[in-house]
Amino acid sequence: MQGGDCLLNKDGYPKQMYPHHWKGENGLYCVGLARRGMYTLGSDAQNTADHIFNLISK
């Protein structure tokens, strides 16, 4: 993935700390990699959907 260097560390986990780990730069999202279970997966997906909705509804 080009331009994804800012999103994941060398171990494959998000560089950003929880709770802002889901949003990367250049329109990349990192959903479900926080190692906090199914609840975090759902909240990551909701945060991503809300962010995209806000971008297209402007």
Secondary structure, 3 states (H helix, E strand, C coil): CCCHHHCECCCCCECCCCCCCCECCCCCECCCCCCCCHHHHHHHHHHHHHHHHHHHCC
